Amino acid sequence: MDREDIIKLAREAGFADGVAEIVGLEGFARFAELVAAHERKACIDIIETYRISVGNSRSGELACEWTYRALHEIRDDIRARGEQ
């Protein structure tokens, strides 16, 4: 989602009139970008600190490895969305 998408959503949600008088749509878009970046970081922190119980079996250890691999792919996808 880029700045134009944010501005379009703000207009559709009815924020354009009141917000434009206070900070303008560009200011609102910048604020929305900062909020989104904060939420992306919070999601990444949850993913990176998630603990998976594995038990004492090799199959549990394999399941843990696969789960962590999937979580890291999700984390990387979230990071990539922030770089767009």
FIMITI-264833 format. One line per field, with one value per residue (C-alpha): x, y, z; residue number from 1. Coordinates in nm, 2 decimals. Each point is the difference from the previous one (the first is absolute). Layout:
<rs>
u: X, ...
v: Y, ...
w: Z, ...
k: NUM, ...
</rs>
This chain:
<rs>
u: 0.00, 0.15, -0.08, -0.26, -0.18, 0.00, -0.14, -0.27, -0.10, -0.01, -0.23, -0.22, -0.02, -0.10, 0.32, 0.09, -0.20, 0.09, 0.35, 0.08, -0.07, 0.23, 0.30, -0.09, -0.03, 0.37, 0.05, -0.27, 0.17, 0.33, -0.16, -0.17, 0.33, 0.16, -0.28, 0.03, 0.38, -0.05, -0.25, 0.22, 0.28, -0.23, -0.11, 0.37, 0.09, -0.28, 0.12, 0.36, -0.07, -0.26, 0.09, -0.09, -0.01, 0.15, 0.00, 0.28, -0.04, 0.17, -0.33, -0.08, 0.34, -0.07, -0.35, 0.16, 0.26, -0.27, -0.22, 0.29, 0.08, -0.36, 0.00, 0.32, -0.16, -0.30, 0.23, 0.19, -0.33, -0.11, 0.34, -0.03, -0.34, 0.16, 0.27, -0.25
v: 0.00, 0.33, 0.36, 0.04, -0.31, 0.14, 0.33, -0.17, -0.21, 0.32, 0.17, -0.31, -0.02, 0.37, 0.12, 0.23, 0.30, 0.02, -0.12, 0.22, 0.30, -0.11, -0.18, -0.04, -0.33, -0.03, 0.04, -0.26, -0.24, 0.04, -0.07, -0.31, -0.12, 0.05, -0.20, -0.28, -0.01, -0.03, -0.28, -0.19, 0.02, -0.13, -0.29, -0.08, 0.01, -0.25, -0.24, 0.02, -0.07, -0.27, -0.31, -0.34, -0.30, -0.31, -0.27, -0.25, -0.17, 0.04, 0.06, 0.28, 0.16, -0.03, 0.16, 0.28, 0.06, 0.01, 0.23, 0.24, -0.01, 0.09, 0.28, 0.14, 0.01, 0.18, 0.24, 0.07, 0.05, 0.26, 0.18, 0.00, 0.17, 0.28, 0.06, 0.04
w: 0.00, -0.10, 0.09, -0.27, 0.12, 0.36, -0.12, -0.20, 0.30, 0.22, -0.25, -0.03, 0.39, 0.02, 0.16, -0.29, 0.11, 0.37, -0.03, -0.30, 0.21, 0.28, -0.16, -0.36, -0.18, -0.04, 0.37, 0.07, -0.25, 0.18, 0.33, -0.14, -0.13, 0.34, 0.17, -0.26, 0.05, 0.38, -0.04, -0.25, 0.26, 0.27, -0.22, -0.08, 0.37, 0.08, -0.28, 0.10, 0.37, -0.05, 0.19, -0.13, 0.23, -0.16, 0.26, 0.00, -0.34, -0.33, -0.17, 0.24, -0.08, -0.37, 0.04, 0.20, -0.28, -0.26, 0.21, 0.06, -0.38, -0.08, 0.27, -0.15, -0.34, 0.14, 0.17, -0.32, -0.19, 0.26, -0.02, -0.38, 0.01, 0.21, -0.27, -0.28
k: 1, 2, 3, 4, 5, 6, 7, 8, 9, 10, 11, 12, 13, 14, 15, 16, 17, 18, 19, 20, 21, 22, 23, 24, 25, 26, 27, 28, 29, 30, 31, 32, 33, 34, 35, 36, 37, 38, 39, 40, 41, 42, 43, 44, 45, 46, 47, 48, 49, 50, 51, 52, 53, 54, 55, 56, 57, 58, 59, 60, 61, 62, 63, 64, 65, 66, 67, 68, 69, 70, 71, 72, 73, 74, 75, 76, 77, 78, 79, 80, 81, 82, 83, 84
</rs>
